[in-house]
Amino acid sequence: MKGAFRITDKLKDWLTLKGWTQKQLAEELGCDDAIISRWFDEKNPKHPSWQMLRKLCFLTGLDTELLVFDRNIEQED
């Protein structure tokens, strides 16, 4: 899989851990939920912009390497 899919998989894992929806993620990032849904499009996913990727890292506490490359998200409580 390419990077966009890895980011999507990692975000799905994170949303599941937090119990959030894509709409809640969009609200927290201050963007339209249509932008988020494009990332999760199974046929033609879009990459988040670098600016949005930075916001994602800040919000989730995940680093860019974890979001983009093959590493698992583990709950840290």
BATORZA-833958 format. One record per residue (C-alpha): x, y, z; residue in one letter. Coordinates in Angstrom, 1 decimal, decimal comma. Layout:
<sites>
SITE|X|Y|Z|a
...
</sites>
This chain:
<sites>
SITE|0,0|0,0|0,0|m
SITE|1,0|3,6|-0,6|k
SITE|1,4|6,3|2,0|g
SITE|-2,2|7,6|1,8|a
SITE|-3,5|4,2|2,7|f
SITE|-1,1|3,9|5,6|r
SITE|-2,1|7,2|6,9|i
SITE|-5,8|6,2|6,6|t
SITE|-5,2|2,9|8,4|d
SITE|-3,4|4,7|11,2|k
SITE|-6,1|7,3|11,5|l
SITE|-8,8|4,6|11,6|k
SITE|-7,0|2,9|14,4|d
SITE|-6,6|6,2|16,3|w
SITE|-10,2|7,2|15,8|l
SITE|-11,3|3,7|17,0|t
SITE|-9,1|4,1|20,1|l
SITE|-10,6|7,5|20,9|k
SITE|-14,1|6,6|19,9|g
SITE|-14,2|9,5|17,5|w
SITE|-15,9|9,9|14,1|t
SITE|-14,5|11,5|11,0|q
SITE|-16,7|14,4|11,6|k
SITE|-15,3|14,9|15,1|q
SITE|-11,8|14,7|13,7|l
SITE|-12,7|17,4|11,1|a
SITE|-14,1|19,7|13,9|e
SITE|-11,0|19,3|15,9|e
SITE|-8,8|20,0|12,9|l
SITE|-10,9|23,0|11,9|g
SITE|-11,7|21,7|8,5|c
SITE|-14,7|20,5|6,5|d
SITE|-15,6|16,9|7,0|d
SITE|-15,5|16,4|3,2|a
SITE|-11,7|16,9|3,4|i
SITE|-11,5|14,1|5,9|i
SITE|-13,7|11,8|3,9|s
SITE|-11,4|12,2|0,9|r
SITE|-8,6|10,6|2,9|w
SITE|-10,8|7,6|3,7|f
SITE|-12,1|7,1|0,1|d
SITE|-11,3|3,5|-0,6|e
SITE|-11,1|3,8|-4,4|k
SITE|-9,1|7,1|-4,7|n
SITE|-7,8|8,3|-1,3|p
SITE|-6,2|11,7|-1,1|k
SITE|-3,1|12,6|0,9|h
SITE|-3,5|15,2|3,7|p
SITE|-1,5|18,4|2,9|s
SITE|1,7|18,9|4,9|w
SITE|-0,1|21,5|6,9|q
SITE|-2,9|19,2|7,8|m
SITE|-0,4|16,4|8,5|l
SITE|1,3|18,7|11,1|r
SITE|-2,1|19,4|12,6|k
SITE|-2,8|15,6|12,7|l
SITE|0,4|14,9|14,5|c
SITE|-0,2|17,6|17,0|f
SITE|-3,8|16,5|17,7|l
SITE|-3,1|12,8|17,8|t
SITE|0,3|13,0|19,5|g
SITE|1,6|10,7|16,8|l
SITE|4,7|11,5|14,8|d
SITE|4,9|11,8|11,0|t
SITE|6,9|8,6|10,7|e
SITE|4,2|6,6|12,6|l
SITE|1,4|8,0|10,4|l
SITE|3,1|7,5|7,1|v
SITE|5,2|4,3|7,5|f
SITE|4,4|0,7|8,6|d
SITE|4,3|0,8|12,4|r
SITE|1,4|-0,1|14,7|n
SITE|-0,5|2,3|16,9|i
SITE|-0,7|1,0|20,4|e
SITE|-2,8|2,5|23,1|q
SITE|-0,7|4,3|25,7|e
SITE|-2,6|4,7|29,0|d
</sites>
